[in-house]
Amino acid sequence: MTLDASTSSFPSPRRRASARKRRRFALLAVIGLVLAAAVALVLNAFTDTLVFFRTPSEIAQRGDALGTRMRLGGLVKQGSVRHEGTTVFFTVTDNKADQAVTYTGMLPDLFREGQGVVTEGSVQTDGVFKADSVLAKHDENYMPKDVADRLKEQGEWRGGGKSDGKSDAAPAAKPAETSK
């Protein structure tokens, strides 16, 4: 009795190799899809927590600020702070544009007019920035680095004060070079 290869119950080596390739390809495709889904989830979580930093000038120039969560930085304008119960109304300025801000809650002890401040929140339909957090630094000369950099770019820097939290002291002298 002779066996015909087409009637054999065992797959040929060529068929077995082809089946292995298909399984390997399917496994790699599943792994690729899982990795792509993981990357998409991470990027989505990242964009949800991403908060842009803007100055009053940038908010005035851009039309996309309405409802967008962001940080607003600048100086608290002199004479602008008004308290109504636990709600505080004030204006943040970068000396080019002003942005009205409202905040309900306890302000930092160091919050005052003329002080560098960073608020986090969004611009409402009435054009007022509704802050849910307010940050102020301890040094009266302090200005957040991003705000100081933007003021310098705009030619509005009035400066001397610290802009990065580092000392204004002169840099240390370089050690003398020795020749061999």
N, C-alpha and C positions, 0 to 999 in steps of 0.2 A: 504494500500500500504506500502510495506516495502522497506526501502532503504538499498541497499547493499553498504558496505564501499568502494568497488572497483569502484563503479559508482558515488560516491559522488563528488560534485564539490569542496568540501573543503578538503585541505590536512590534513592528520592525524597529530597529535601532534609529532609523531616520524619524519615525513617528514619535518615538520616546524623546528624542532631542528637541523636536518641534514642540511637544507638549511642555517640556521643561522651559523652553524659551518663552512660551506664552504665559506660564505661571510666573516666571521671573519678571516679565514685562508687567503683568497685572499687579504683582507685589510692589514693584517700583512706582507704578502709577498711583496706587493707593497711598504709598509713603509720600509721594509728591503732593497729592491732594491734601493729606493731613498737614504737611509742612506749609503749604499755601494757606490753608485755613488758619493755622497758628499765626503766621505772619500777618494775615488780615486782621485777626483779633487783636494782636499787639498794636498794630498801627491804629486801629480804631480806638483802642483804649488810650493811646498816646495823644491822638488828636482831641479826644474828649477832655483831657487834662491840660492841654496846651493853652496857655494864656498869653496873649500878645501884650507887649508893652508899648504904650503910646503917650505922646505929649499932647497938651491942648492944641497946639498947631496942627499936629497930624490928624487929630479927630476933626478939626474944623475943615481940613483939606479933603479928607476922605469921606465918601458918602456911605461906606459900608459899616459904620460904627454902630448903628442902631441895633440893639439887642445882642451884640457880640460881646462875649465875656472877655475882659481885658484888664490890664493894669494901667492906671493913669498916674503919671509922675510929674512933679514940678514943685513949685513953691506955693504955700498957702498965701494968697493975696492979702496984703495989709488992709484991715478994715472990713473984711468980707465974712468973718465968722459970726453966725447968729444961732442962738440956742432957742429951741422951742420944746421944752420937756426933755426927753431923751434923744430927740432928733436935732441934728446939727446941720446947718446949711453953711457952706463956705465955697470959695472959688480957688481953683488951682490954676496957676499961670506959669508960662515959660517965657514971659516977657514979650511974647509975640501975639499970643492968643490966650483967652481965658476959658475955663470950663467950670460951669456951676456943678456942685457936688452936694448930695444929701446923704447923710449917714445916720442910722439909728443904732444907738448903743454907746458903750463907754469908749471914749477916745483915749489914746495913750497919754500918759502924764506929760510927755514931752511935746505933745501937739500944740503948736502956737502959730500965729501969723508970722510970715517971713521965713518959716521953717520948711526944709525939704520934706516932702511927703510922697508916699506911694499908696494909692488906693486900688482896691480890686472890686470890680463890679461890671456894670454895663450901662450904656446910654439908653434912656427911656424915650418914649415917643414925644415927650415934652422937651427933649434936648438936654435934660438934667442927667448927670452921671449918678446913678444910685449905687453907692458903695456898700459892700458887706464886710469889708475889712479896711482898716486904715493903719499904716505903718509910719512911724516917725523915728528918727535917729537921735542919739543923745548929744551929739556935738552941734552947737548952734551954727557952725560953719559947714556942717555935713550937707551934701547933696548926693542922691543916688548917682552912681557912676553913669548909668544910661542917660539920665537926665542931663548931667554935666556934659557928657559927650555930645548930646543933641544940641544943647545950648551953644557949645563951642562951634559945632557945624553951622549953626544959624547965625553965628557972629554975635550972640547975645550973652555970652559968658561974662559974668561980672566978678570974676573971681578970685583968688587967694584961698578960698576954703577948700577943705578936703573933698575929694570926689570919689575916693575909692576906699576910704577907711584906713589908709596908710598914713604914716607920719609925713609932715611937710619938711622934715629935716633934710639937710643936704646929703647927697649920696656919700657913702664911705669912700675914702681915697683908695685907689688901686695900689696893690703892692708893687714895689719897684721891681723892674725886670732885672734879672741877673744875666750877665753874658758868660759864655763858657770859654 
